[in-house]
């Protein structure tokens, strides 16, 4: 899971491990261990006992070069958890060192994880290595997204220097369902060209494991007003949704529409229907 990179500066190291269990009809956060500035507080149940909502908190409020954040989430048999963040993540300008972010999400048979963080903003000059690895067992289900904003367009700041390296891996047992790797150099042609980001500052990916071919027309209709800024593709075992545009909030709103449409189809007997939006999003 390590993403080795020579570091010029030793920054904050933080690690959080969450383990969920099913107790009767209730999913509980049975164990949490952390060191450094990464934690969750109490669990919330806005949809009843079936789904445990947790908010991932990073007290410093931003990440700098040399920092390393690692999250491990273990969902036990038949559990259901929703993890989000209270605000946008921020990666600040680096003097040369890489900041590292790792999410390792393990989901056992019959469990469902909804990974719905708010957007991540990369300031000009940020240098970031990011890995999200999802491991599914049996009939486990994952739905999640990552929304990235290069620079701060509202402030006129372009991501004209810096580096973002991303990896996304989804496995079911030993079978890879999705393996993606990308690298974005600030100020590069890939940012400007039509075959790359077309000079748009915000790009985002949403994935849901399963076959949703019969729902594709309904899903596309739900985001028809976004035009070509949101597109959907059904792979054999994964639905992929892409956003490319100028507004991180627009991306989240569009993804939320799709999430609410998909939710009743994610797992048989899923409580909560279309789902309650995390309350923290409204504060």
Secondary structure, DSSP 4 states (H G I P E B T S, - for coil): -------SS---EEEEEEEEEEETTEEEEEEEEEESS-EE---B-TT-TT-EEEEEE-TT-SB-TT-EEEEEEEE-TT-EEEEEESS-EEE---SSPPEEEEEEEEE-TT-EEEEE---EEE-TT-EEEEEEEEEE-TT-EEEEEEEEEESBGGGTB---S-EEEEEEEEEETTEEEEEEEEEEETT-HHHHSTTTTTT-SEEEEEEEES--GGGHHHHHHHTGGGGGGEEEEE-SSEEEEEEEES-HHHHHHHHHHHHHHHHTTTSTT-TTTT-PPPGGGG-
